[in-house]
């Protein structure tokens, strides 16, 4: 897939410079950065999901008829 974006001149030059230092084309470098970013977001999402799962049992004690009035707030 081809994706075209407009970026500031300074950012383009920075990308070109860093890509050249790594011996890569700009497009290869951008894909690498994007892969790293998406992987990090996936890890963060899994971490948050794991923490939410751990906290579910803590909220079980409030899952009763007496406290149900607060569910409507």
VMD Tcl script that draws the C-alpha trace (Angstrom):
set ca {
  {0.00 0.00 0.00}
  {1.21 3.49 -0.74}
  {0.48 6.33 1.67}
  {1.33 9.93 0.93}
  {1.58 12.49 3.72}
  {2.57 16.12 3.96}
  {5.10 17.01 6.66}
  {7.14 20.04 7.55}
  {10.44 20.47 5.72}
  {12.49 20.16 8.92}
  {10.83 16.85 9.81}
  {11.40 15.52 6.30}
  {15.08 16.43 6.48}
  {15.38 14.80 9.89}
  {13.79 11.61 8.59}
  {16.09 11.58 5.58}
  {19.15 12.16 7.76}
  {18.33 9.47 10.31}
  {17.34 6.99 7.60}
  {20.64 7.62 5.80}
  {22.57 7.06 9.04}
  {20.82 3.71 9.40}
  {21.47 2.85 5.74}
  {17.75 2.74 4.95}
  {15.35 4.45 2.59}
  {13.06 7.00 4.21}
  {10.06 4.76 3.51}
  {11.75 1.79 5.21}
  {12.65 3.92 8.21}
  {9.11 5.31 8.52}
  {7.66 1.79 8.38}
  {10.11 0.76 11.12}
  {9.05 3.70 13.30}
  {5.38 2.95 12.68}
  {5.86 -0.74 13.53}
  {7.60 0.20 16.79}
  {4.84 2.68 17.67}
  {2.03 0.22 16.94}
  {3.77 -2.52 18.91}
  {4.18 -0.19 21.90}
  {0.49 0.78 21.76}
  {-0.47 -2.91 21.62}
  {1.67 -3.61 24.70}
  {0.15 -0.64 26.54}
  {-3.37 -1.81 25.67}
  {-2.61 -5.32 26.95}
  {-1.10 -3.86 30.14}
  {-4.20 -1.74 30.79}
  {-6.49 -4.68 30.04}
  {-4.51 -6.83 32.46}
  {-4.74 -4.23 35.19}
  {-8.47 -3.82 34.63}
  {-8.90 -7.59 34.84}
  {-7.02 -7.66 38.14}
  {-9.23 -4.93 39.60}
  {-12.51 -6.63 38.64}
  {-12.51 -8.78 41.78}
  {-12.08 -5.67 43.92}
  {-15.35 -4.29 42.63}
  {-17.29 -7.55 43.11}
  {-18.08 -6.67 46.74}
  {-20.10 -3.66 45.53}
  {-22.09 -5.76 43.09}
  {-25.15 -6.23 45.31}
  {-28.69 -4.93 45.66}
  {-27.86 -2.60 48.54}
  {-25.27 -0.73 46.47}
  {-27.25 -0.94 43.22}
  {-28.65 2.53 43.88}
  {-25.20 3.94 43.03}
  {-25.21 2.24 39.61}
  {-27.72 4.83 38.40}
  {-25.56 7.85 39.27}
}
mol new
graphics top color blue
foreach p $ca { graphics top sphere $p radius 0.5 }
foreach p [lrange $ca 0 end-1] q [lrange $ca 1 end] { graphics top cylinder $p $q radius 0.2 }
display resetview
